[in-house]
Every structure is written in structure tokens, then in C-alpha cells.
């Protein structure tokens, strides 16, 4: 994995998962990532990277099988990145991403159909992920239709 070239640590100093009612749940977390790279920079061009993330979500579950989720994530990222001249230049960004989904689970619980929209508000931003094969946040809207089958 790309993140293994770094001295990396994720801390989750605070989280909250609560069921407000039988059909309503809230989540809140605080995530902190601190990456440093010694020696050569590798393909990502990161020398130092500090990321703060605060995802807050609301989930609704109806007895008929309908579900809905809305999650906003505040992200603050600061770092030093390798420029084309091989110098480490500072960079930073602060933004909010909103994701949402609606789903349906049939009464026989044989599966789940979900329409998920990432970056619902179609925000443009600069985010440096540490695994290019699995981007966590993408500028621009992305819609996914998922079918999950249960035995």
C-alpha cells in the first residue's frame, strides 16, 4: 500500500454513535492523520501531511425497508508537497463534502438496493490522499448504484 512508505498514525480521539429513536441514528467522529516522509519522496510527492476530518452523519431506517443517509465531512489538510523542481512547497485546503444515499431492503431481507451520491453538492477541492488506488474524496459528484444479495 502507498501509505506504508510513510511514518503514519491515525488517531480517533473522539467519536459518537447514537440511536435517537428506533429509526434514527447519528454519528460524529474526529480523525487526525500525521504523515512524514524521510529520504526520497515516491510517486505521491508528499513530504509532510496533516489531515483533520470531522464526519457527521444522520441515518434513517423505515420499517418498510427504506433507508436514507446524509453525511457531511469537514476536512482541513496542511502539508509540504514535492514540486516539479524537487523542492518541498507548503499547501493547504479546508472544505466540506456532503454524501447521501437512499436504499431499499425487501421484506424477505434477500438483499439491498442503494443509490449513493458522493460529493452531493459537486464541490471542487484539492485533497491529497495517501492511496491513489482508493481515493477517499473526489472533486466532482459521483453516483453509484449498488445491488447487494444476501443468501
N, C-alpha and C positions, 0 to 999 in steps of 0.2 A: 504494500500500500504506500501511496505517496507520503502520507503523514509520518511514516516510520523514519524518514530521513531527518526529522526534527526532534528536539527535546520538547515534548508536548505534554500538556496536562489539561484535562477538562475538570473543572470543579462545578458542582451543583450545590452551592451553599444554601439555596432556598427553593422550595417547591411546595405547591398546594394542589391537591386533588380533592375536590369536594362534590358531594351529591347534594344539590339544593332541594330537589324533590325527586320522586322516583323516576321521573323522565327528564331531569335537567341536571347537568354536571358542569363544573367549571374547573379549569386548570390554569396554573400560573407557575412559571419557573424562572430562574435566573441561571444562565450558563456563562462561564468565563473560560476562554481558551487563550493560552500564552505559548507561543511558538518562538523558538530561536534556532538559528542555523549557523553552525560554525563551518569554516572552510568554503568549499565550492557551493554554489547556490542550487544546482539542479535545474530541472525544467520549469519549476513554478516561479522562480525568480524572487523568492521570499527570503529576506534576511531576518526580520522580526515581524511578528504579527500578534496583535492582541485584539480579541473579539469579545464583546459583551452582547448577549442575546437575552431578550425578555419576551418569551412567547406567552400569550394569554388567550385562552380558548373557552368556548361555550359549546356544549353538545346537547342535542335534544333527541330523545328516543320516544317515539309514539308506540302504543301497544299494537297498532295495526302493522307495524314493521317499518314505518317511515323513520328515517334518521336525518338529522341535519347538524352540521358542524361549521363553526366560524372561528378562525384563529388569526390574531394579529401578532406579529413578531417585530419588536423594536430591535434594531441591530446597530451597534456602534463598533467600528473597526478602525484600528490605527496600526501602522506598520512602516517598515522600511523595505522597499522592493528594488530588485535589480533593474537598472535602466539599460538601454542598448549599449551604453558606454561602460558597462560593468560597475557603475557607481551605485551605491545604495541610496535611494531617494525616499524621503518620507511621503506617506499618503494616508488619507483618512476618509471615512464616509459615515454618515448617520442616516438611517432610513427606516421605514416601516413597511412590512409586507403583510398583506391580508390574503389568507387562503380560505376556501369554503368548499363544502361538499353536501350533497343530498344523496340519500340511498334508500333502498327498499330491500327488506328481508321477507320472503314469502312465509305464509303461516306454517308450512311444513319445515321451515328452517333449513331448506336444502341448499341455500346459497345466499348471495348478496350481490346486488347491482348498485354501483356507486358512480356518480358523476362528481369528479373533483376538479376544482379550478384553483391552480396555484397562481399567485400574484394577481388576484381578482381585479385589482384596481389598475393593472397594467403599468406599474411603476417602473421607471428606468433608474438604475443604480449601478454602482461599481461594488462588487463583493468578491473578495479573494477567498475561494475555497481551497482546501488542502488535498482534496481527492478529485482530480479532473474527470474521473470516470463516474463519479456520483455527485453531481452538483446539488447542493442543498437549497440554494436560492438562485433563481434565474431572472434576469431582467426580461420583461415582457410576460404576457399572460400565457398559460399553458393549461389546456383542458384534457382530462383523462377520463375515459370510461372504463370501469373495471367490472369484471364478472368473476365472482368467487364462488366455487362449487364446493359444497360440503357433502361428505358421504353419510 
